[in-house]
Amino acid sequence: MAEAHSRRERLYSIIFQADTPAGRRFDTRLIWLILASLAIVLLDSVEHIHRRHAGLLSGLEWAITALFIAEYLLRLYSAPKPLRYVFSFFGLVDLMAIIPGVVALFYPDAQYLLIVRALRLVRVFRIFKLRHYLVQANFLLSALRGSRQKIAVFLLSVSTLVVVFGALMYVIEGPENGFTSIPTSIYWAVVTLTTVGFGDITPKTPLGQAVASLVMITGYSIIAVPTGIFSAELANAMRQDGQLDRECATCRKRSHESAASFCSRCGNPLFPRGGEHGTP
């Protein structure tokens, strides 16, 4: 029992901890294996390479899939809390790297879904200690969380607009001009409002062209709205990161500049008289 426990601890140190030499070597080799798998999927999608080397590429891909399955099982075996690992971010990514290979046994075309293994490359952040990039990513996540309600309201408003414009164009243009149904007309409204303009459906009547012009102008006026919302939240998240979270005893203001000793609102000291920032 003690030997099995010791073996699990050694496996955990190698597989889950990137701070140890063995763990760093394991993660580095895993990254190379992921890159090799992605290269095989990309090469297999090229027609003349597939015709000449289909058997070799398929054999290599199944070998790599078997290694990934073995690695996943070892992670389950060595994890102190297997269920916690399974439902963690890295656990779900590791599982997604295996599922397409199993599905490809029944549906050969599913092998191209193996490209999702690129998600496993996020482990490079753990290997090379790129924590400052993760800090910047936290700013983005904080901005997304802060702007989600505003973005939801914006999307609801845009959805209402495209439904109204789509129904209007269906009434004006009709099936004879390519607007065969309201869903098709809504598709046209989405394409036009986002300024993509595929051109597969175009209004033919003067009134329809006038409405289309209005949709285009509306698209230009609202396309910057979500960008502005997100930018404002991102600036706010970065500003709050550099602020001191300490409540002023007089006016109750909480956020101050990180190097501030006095409240920017009322001018009273933020720290005891004994010293600045808690220094005696």
Beta strands, then each sheet from edge to edge (+ up, - down):
strand 1: 243-245
strand 2: 255-257
sheet 1: 1+ 2-
end
